[in-house]
Amino acid sequence: MDPIYVRNRRPALPRERAWEVVDALSESQHGALGRRQLTALGVPRWLVRRELKARRWQRHGRQVVITHNGPRARETLLRAALLTVGRRAALDGVTALQAAGISGLSDEEIHVITPKSSTPERSSGVTVHESRRFREEDVLDAEPRRTRPATAAVHAALWAQTDREASYLLILVVQQRLASVPELAEAVELVRRHPRRRLLATLLAELAGGVRSIGELDVARDFRQRGLPEPDRQVERRRSNGRIYLDVAIPAYGVRLELDGAGHDAPDQRLSDVLRDLRCLGADEPVIRVPMAAYRLGREQILEAVAEVLVARGWIDVQAA
């Protein structure tokens, strides 16, 4: 039986049994109940009207009631959105990624996907995507009902306001291991027509090459534009205390760069970075640490400085020739 919708209406239940149904459903759906859902399960309409009139419950649009009269929690709003939009609706995009446990995304808007021409109901704070890309096989058997991370990430990238935001979303999903590059590639393959399709294909190639941050993506593209050697990314090194990964490495010339975002400013992270750099130095692998804030401030100067280091180690700078 579908936990949200029951197609066959049942006779009205006795009061005690009706409350058992309401309590169980309220617990499983974080207090959000659909009116048609309750009717189909046999909960009398007078019970709903009485609780609303007594202000023990509250309305959420035309089709949903909340079984308390306090602030509506995020989990409650997610269930209410699904109940409002329709039986086949699923959380998608950034909202589905948040439900999957991603960190670093604070979007409060709820994104819901539903099949094309399904005449969904609308609700405040909910963006409904009627889409031909909706596939039931992309929906997880999970609570709340949502698309799998690879599908959600690709859809979020298609719906993003900018190309950079789209890139960040896909990088974040791979970085946090919610989806693999092959899984994303499979989801991108289903996108037949969209202005960002080429961008996503290019980004997948970067991810397959080891890019794991928006900073690494910027540096990789800048290296190519400047004509610098194509670097290896996320190079694994084994140390006595475990594995470490170098962001950018050009092993043929002994050049290794670490690209530090804002998180590296924390004292404990700085200590970890110092110890890591010392271990690399002890293994005769000196590392150049580049704060991303400084890189964006003096991008051209840093690229020229890297070129000078490479030239000193035997690289031929064709652009300077």
N, C-alpha and C positions, 0 to 999 in steps of 0.2 A: 504493500500500500504506500502510495506517495505520501510522505509526512506532511506536505504542505497542502495538497489538494486531494479531495476525495470526490469522485465523479457522481457516485450514486448517493442521493440524499437518503438519510435514515429517519425513521420516526423520532419524534422528540423524546429525549431521555428523561427519566425521573430526575428530580432536582439533585439528589445526592450523587447519582451517577454522572450527571452533567458537570458537576463541579470537579469530579475526579478527572474527567476528560480535559476540562479547562486548565486545571492545575498541571497536569502532565504536559499538555501542549505549551503552556506558558513557560514551563521550565526548559523544555527542549528548544523553544524559539525565542528565548530571552524576553518574554513578555509581549511579543508582537503576534497578534492573532488576526486572521482574515475572517471577515464576516461570512463569506460564502463557505469558507473552510469550516467554521463552527456550525453553520446550518447543515452542511453535508454530513457532519459527524453526529448530528442529532441534538446539539445544544440549543435550547429554546431561545427564540429571539427576544422574548420578554426578559430573560436573564441579562442579555447584553444591554438592553435599554435601561433596565433598573440600575446596573452598575455605572453606566454613563451618567444617568440622571443624578445618582448619589455622588458623583464625582470621585468614585473610587477608581474608575477607569477613565481613559481619555481617548479622543478620536485622533487618528492619524490619516488624514485624507478621508475618502468616502468608503474605502473597502477594508480598512485596518483599524483595530483598536489596540490600545496598550493597557495591560492589566495592572497599572499603577498610575498615580497622578503626579509623579515626580519628574526630574530631568530624564531625557531619553538617552541611554547609553549608546555608544557606537554599535555594539553588537545588536542591540534592539533595532536601530535604524537600518542596518543591513538586512535583517529579516523582513522588516516592514517594506523596504524597497522591493524585494523579491516578490512579496505577496501582492504588492500594488501593481507591479508591471505585468505579471502573468505567470502561468504555470510553467512555461518553458524558459523563463528568464534565468540568467546566471550572472553573478558578479564577474566583471571582466576588467581588463586594463590595470591601472594602478590599484584599484580597489581589490581585485583578486590577488595581486602581488602582496598587498598589505595583509590580507587574510592568510596568505601563505607564510607570513613571517618576515618579509623583507624589512630591512632597516634603511633609513635615509630618505624615506618618502613621507611627506606630511600632508598630502592632498586630502582635504575633507570632503570634496565632492564624491558622490557614490556613482560609479560607472556600472551600468547593467547592459548586457547584450541580450537580444531577443531576435528570433527569426524575422526576416523581411516580411512585411505585410501582415504582422500579427496583431495589429491595432492595440499596442500597449497603452496602459493608463500612465499618466505622468504624475510626478510628485516633486514637491520642492526639495532642492538639494540632491536630486537624482538626475543624472544624464543618461538617457536611454538611447542605445545604439541599435536601431533596426538594421540588421546586417545580413547580407547573403553569405558572409563568412561564418555565420553561426553554424556549428556542427555539434550534434549531440555527443559525438565521440570525443570532443575536446573538453567536455564537462566532467569534472572529477566527481566520484562518489564520495562526497565530503560534506561537511556542515560548516559554514553555509555553502550552498550550491555555488560553484565557481569554476571558471575555466582553469586548465592546467597552466603552470607558470610560463612555459614557453609560448603558448598561445596568447596568454595575457600580456606578456612582455612585447610581443610583436604588435598586438593591437594597440597597446599603450603607445608604442613608438609611432604608429600610424596616426593616432589621435593627438600626439604631442603638438604644442604650439610652434616649436622650432626644431630644426634639424639637430641642434646640439642637445636639446632635451631628449630627443628620440635616441641619440647615441648614448647618452648617459643611462637611460633606462635599460638598454640591452647590456651595457657593460656591467651595471650594478647586479643584474640577474646572474650573469656568469661569475662575477666576482664573489657573490655570496652563495654560489653553487645551488641556486634554485632550479637552474636549467643548464644543460650542456650546450656547447656550440652546435653539435649535430641536431639536437632537439630544436634549437632556434632555427637552424637551416631548414628543417622539415616544415616548420610553421611559416617561414618566409616563402617557401616554395608554393604555398597555397595562395599567396597574394599575387593575383594575376595582373591587376591594374591598380596602380597607385603612384603618385608622384615620388614617393619615398622608396619605391622598390629598389632602385639602383643604389641608393644610399645604404639601405639595409644589407644588400649583397656585399657592398664594399666593406661595411663594418664587420660583417661575418668573417671576411678574409683577415681583417686585422685581429679579431678575437681568436681566430684559429692560429694566428702567428704569435699569440701570447699577450696581446694588449689586455690589461685588466683595470685600467683607470682612464678617465677622460684626459688626464695629464699625459699619460703614455700615448694616447691616441694623437694628441696635439704634437708631441715630440716626434713620433714616427712620421707624421706628414711633413713636419718641418725639416726633418733629416732628408727626406726625398727631394723636397723643393730646393734645398741647399746643395744637393748632390753629394751628401755624405754617405758613407757605406751603410747598407741596410743592416740594422742591428738585430741581434737576438734579444728576445724579451722573456722575462720571467725565467731566467736561467737558474737551474737548480745547482746548489753547491752543498755538499755534505760536510758538516763540522762535527766535532766531538760531542757537542750538545744538541745535535739534530740537524735538520735541513734548513737552509736559508735560500731565498730567491732574490736574484738581482734584477732590477727593473729593466735596465738597458745594458747590453754588453756587446762590444765589438772585439771578440777574443783575438782576431788576427793582429790587432794593434795594441792589445792589452789595455783597452779603455773600457771602464765600467762606470755607469751612472746610476745613482739612486734618486728618484724623483719624489720629493717630500711634499705631501699635502699639508693641510692645516693640522691634521691629527698628530703630526710629528712634533708639534710645539709643546705637547704635554710633557712634563718632567720625566715620567716613567718611560715614555716612548723615546725621549732623547737619550736616556740611559741605555735603553735597548739598542738604539742606533749606534752609540759610541762603542759598545761592546762588540756589536756586529762588525763595525768598520775595523776595529783592532784585530779581530779574528781574520778578516780578509787580508789585512796588511801582513799578519803573521804567515799567511799562506801565499805571500807575494802576489796578492790581487788587490792593489789599492783601489779605492772607490772614490769617485767624485760625487759629492752629495749636492744636489741642486734643489733648493726650495722652489716650489712651483710659483709662489708669489714673486720671487726674484726672476724666474724664467719669463713670466709674462711681462714683467717690467722691462727686462733687457734681453728679449728673445734673440735679436740679431747679434748682439755682443756675445752672448753665450755660445751661439752656434759658430761664430767666427773663432772663439777661443777653443772650442772643441776641434774645429778644423785645424787650428795651429798645433794642438797636441797630436792629432793624427799625422800631420805632415812631419812633425818631429820624430814620429815612430815609423816613418817609411811610406805613408800614404801619399799618393799623387793627387793634388787638388786640381781637377780639370777646369773648374770654373775660374780659378785664379790664374791659370796658365794663359 
